[in-house]
Amino acid sequence: MPARALIRSTCTALALAAALSACAPLEPWVKPYERENLADPIMAFDRYPVSTAYLDHVYEAREGARGATGNAGGGCGCN
């Protein structure tokens, strides 16, 4: 029985350490003035983010509707 108690306490200590290591720090890792660099289309999970943004804009201008892509614009294409 002592071996099981040792294993149980070790697993409990490891779980507690993992839970405490997941806590967020008091100040954010990314400062507000650094967020504009991360919001750049080049940082998207797309292979060709700039061309995708352009094609989204073309489709929005053609259809006269806006999709859920977050691009600004209207139906006339006169941004």
N, C-alpha and C positions, 0 to 999 in steps of 0.2 A: 503493500500500500504506500509506503513512502515514495517509491519511484513514481507512482501515478500522481501523487500530490506535488512532487517536484516538476513533473511535466506540465501539470495543470497550472501551477504558479508561473512557470516560464512562459507558457502560452498566454496567460493573462497579462504578464508584464510586456510581452511583445505586442499584444493587441493594444494595450494602453499606450505604448510608445508610438505605434503607428497612428493611433487616433490623435495623439497630441502633436505629432509632426505634421498633420494635415491642417492644423489651425493656421489661419491667415495672420500675417503680421499686422501691426497697428497702422502702418502707412502703406499705401499701394506700391506695388513694384513699378508700375508705369505711372510716371508723373503726368499731370494734365497737359503740359506743354509737349510731351513726347507722343501723345496719342495721335496727333495729326500724321506722324510718320507711319504709324501702324494702320491708319485708315486709308492709306494710299492704295489705289487699285492694284498696284504692282504686288501688294502683300496678300492678295486674294488667293484662295485655293484653286485657282484656275490656271491652266497652262498659258493661255493668252488673255489676260484680264483686260488689257487696253482695247483689243479688238472686240472682245465680248461686250464691253461697255459701249463701244461705238455701234455695234450691231443692235444692241438693245435700244439705243437712241433712235436708230433708223426705223426699227419696227414700231416704236412708239409714235414716231412722226407719221409713219405710213398708215397705221391703224387708227390714229386719233385717240388712243387709249393708253393708259399707263399700266404697266405690269407691276409685279411685286418685287422689282429689282432695285428700287430705291433711286432711280435716275430721275432727274427733273426734266420737265419739258411738256409741251402740249401737242396738239394735233397738227399745227401749221409748220412745225419744224423751225421756227424762227427764234430760237433761244438767243 
